[in-house]
Amino acid sequence: MKELNSCKDAMAQSIENNYFAVAHLYKDEKAMEMHIHDCYEVYFSISGGKQFLIDNKVYDIEPGDLFLINQYDSHYLTQIDKELHERIVIMIDPEYMRSISSKDTNLDACFQERDDKFSHKLSLSQEQQGRFLYFINKIITSNGYGHDLLERATFTELFVMINSIINDKKDNKATEKPATYNEQVDAILSYLNNNIQYPISIGDLAKHFYISESYICRIFKAATGTTINKYMTARRISIAKSLLAEGTGVSEVCDRCGFSDYSNFLKAFTKSVGISPKKYSQYCNR
């Protein structure tokens, strides 16, 4: 498999081929705003040094950290520093992941099974990091006779390892804790997610927390790397995608996600996802 050097190329290739793609990145592409995509993403940090906002959780990124992001997770990589940031990103078509699972072994579990203590982040041990990099190297260097079977087998083995690590952590009742930067920002994130179905203005938030609009915008941006409005839009689109995939009607989804009217919902969803809510629903429930 050819190793890519663009996250966006890996994303496009995985969906186009109904398969997976690997990118090894050293420099930042043009920073994407908080976004959602239709493929699974595995993000493995080699150098650390940044932070991730995923849904309503903010995570520090250290060397050896691995993040598992599904097709409904809104996320944003904050530009904390300008240092070299080396990482490996795997983009996976969800249908492919399901196709290689079995009745006894659900490789999709690491992306879909989530309880109250769920964390997007796994901090791998040195030995686990070595195994991860071994599998990646084996995938991207496979060539010649049988290369397709070898890379698929190695990919399967990689996700058996990842799911096993998660299961071991559950058995040990160990959880990864999101970074805490500011109690007020934690409270704001919680409030936004608990009330996402209602229209919420910056003024409403400021009144609720008894602080000024300029101050609440400033501390939120400093802690998360994005604005409140961009965050709320991304979270609403994320929830809308999940509801549409479950078969919920488009009008009901619009109401449940806190959009002021259908026109705004249609415009925001289409801009983020690339197709209208109706077409997305038809695609997911065909």
N, C-alpha and C positions, 0 to 999 in steps of 0.2 A: 504494500500500500504506500502511495506517495504521501510523504509528510508535508502538510501545508504550513503556510506562515501567516495565515489570516483567519481569525475567528469567524468572520462573515462568510468566507469561502467554505469553511468547514460546515457551517450551518446550512448553506445552500446545497452543498454537495450531498450531505446526509439525507436531506428531504428529497432531493431530486432522484437519488439512487435507492431510496428506501433502505438505507444501510447505515453505516457510521463513518465518521471521518476524524482524523487526528491532526491537530495543529500544535506546533511547537513555537512559542512566541517569546521574543526577547524585548521588543519595543511595543509601546501602546499604539493601537490603531486610533483613529479619530474617536474620541470618547463617545459612546452611545449614552443617550439619556436613559432614565429608568425604563426598562423594556421587558417584553415577553416574547418568546419564540415557540414555534410548534415542535421543536425537538428537545430531547433531554440534553443536559449539559453536565459534564464532569469537568471540574476545574481543579487542577492540581498545581499548587504553588511551589516552585523550586526556591525562589529567593525571598518570598514574603514581602512585607513592607507596604501593604495597602489595606483597605477595609472593604467589606461587602455589605450592602444593604439588600437583604432578600426578604420580600414581603414586609413583615413588621419587626424584623430582627437585624441588628447591626453586628457584624463579626469582625474581629481583628484577623488579619491573614499573616500567619507565620510560615516559615519554610516547612514543607511536609504536610501542610493542611490540604485536605481534599473536600470539595463542595459538590453536593448533588442537587441539581436544579431541574425541576420538571417543567412541563409545558404550560403550567398555570402559575408559576412563580415569577412575579415581577422582581427585577433585580437591577442593581446598579453598582459598578465598581468605582469607588470614590478615588479621586486623583490626589492622594495624600502626599506623594513625593514625586520627584522627577528622576529617581534612581532607576537603574536597570531592573526590569521586573520580568524575570523568566518564569514561564509557566507552561503547562501542557493542558490543552483543552480537547475534550472528546465530545463531539456532537453526534447524537444517536436518534434515528427515527424510532418513535415509540412502538410502531407496529413491528419493526425488526426485533426489538427487545422482547416483545411478547412472543414472537414467532420462535425464538430459540429457547424459551422457557418450557418446562415440562409440568406434568401434573404434580410431581413431587418437589420440583425446584422452580420457584417463581423468581427469576432474575429481575423482574420488574419491581420487586418489593422495595428496593432501596430508593426508588423514586415515588412510590405511591402509598406505602404503608406508613402512616404518620399518627402518632398519638400526641398527647399534651406535652410530653417531654421531648418531642422530636427536635433535632438540630440538623440544619443543612450541612454542618461542618463535621468532618472527621479529622482528628489529628493523628496522623500515622506515625508509628514507631519507626526507628531507623531500619529495622528489618522489613517492615511493611512497605516503606518507601522504596527500598531496594527491589522488592518483588514487583511493585507497581511499575517502576522504570524498566525492569527486565521484560515485563509483558509488553510495554509500549515499544521498546526497541525491537522485540521479536515481531510485532505486528508491522512496523514500518520498514523492516529489512527483509520481510518475506518476499521472495521472488522465485521465478523458475517453476518447475513442475510442482503442482499442488499448493501454490502460494495462497490461493483463495481459501482452501480448506484449512491451511495452517493459521491464517490470520483470524478466521472465524472461530477456530478452536481456541486460540489464544485469547481472543476477546471474551469468549464464554468463560474461560478459566479466570480471567481478570475479574469478572463480575461475580463469579462464585466466591472469590476472595473478598471482594468488597461487601457482599451481603453477609458473609461469615463474620467479618469484623463487626458489622452492625449488630448481628445477633449476639455476639459475645458481649458487646457493650450493654445490650439490653439485659442479658443474664446477670451481668455484674452491676446493673443499675447505675452505670456511669453515663453521664450526659455532658455534652459540650455546652458551655454557657456562652450566650452572646455577650459581646462587650457592652459595658455600661459606661456611657460618657456623661450623662446628665439626667438626673432624676426627672426633671421637667420634660425632657425630650422623650424619655421612656413613657411617661404619662400621656404625652401628646400622641405618640404612636399607638398606644393602647386605646385611647379615646377615639382616634380616627378609625381604627379597625372595628371597634365595637359599635360605631355609628355610621359605617360606610354606606348604609342604605339610605341615609338622609343627606340632603344638600347641606354642606358645611362650608361656611365662608371663613376667611382669615379673621374677620371681625368676630364671628361666633366663637372661634377658638380663643381669641384674645380675651373676650368677656368671660368665657368659662374658666380660664386659668388666671384671670385677674392680672394680666400683663399686657403690654402694648403690642400692637400689630407688628411694628418694626422689630421689636425684641424677639417675638415668637418666631418670626421669619428668619432672623439672624441665627438664633441658637439651633433651629432645625436644620438649616443649611450647613452650619458648622459641624454638626454631629453626623448627618446622613450624606452630605454631599449633593443633595438635590433639594428642590423647593417643595413646599407643602402641596401646591396645586399639581405639580408633576407627579408627586408621590401618590396623591389621591386618584388621579386619572389612571395611573398604571395599576394600582390595586383594584380599582373598579373594573378595568378591562380584564385583569387576571380572574376575578370572581365571575365576570360575565362569561368568559371562555369555559370555565368549569361548569357553570349552570347550563349553558347551551349544549355542552357535550353530554350532559345528563338528560337532555331532552326537554328542558324547560322552555316555554314559549318565549319568543323574542320580546314581546311587550312586557311580560312579567319580569324578564331579566332586566330590562331597562328600569323598571320600578324598583326592583330589589337591589340594584347597584348604585342608587343615589344620583342618577343623572337627572338634570332639571327637566329635560324633555327628550323625545325620541330623536329629534334632529341632532342634538348634541351627542347623544349616544351613538348614532349611526356614523357621524363624522369622526368621533374619537376612536371608535372600534375599527373602522375601515382604515384609518391612518395607521393605527398600531399593528393590526393583524394582516392587512393587505386585501381582505375581502369583507363583504358586509356581514353583519350578524346572521342574517337569514341564510346566506350561502355557507357560512361556517357551521351553522346548525345542521344543514342538509349534508354537509361533508362528514360531520361526526356521527350522524345517525342514519347513514345510508345502509 
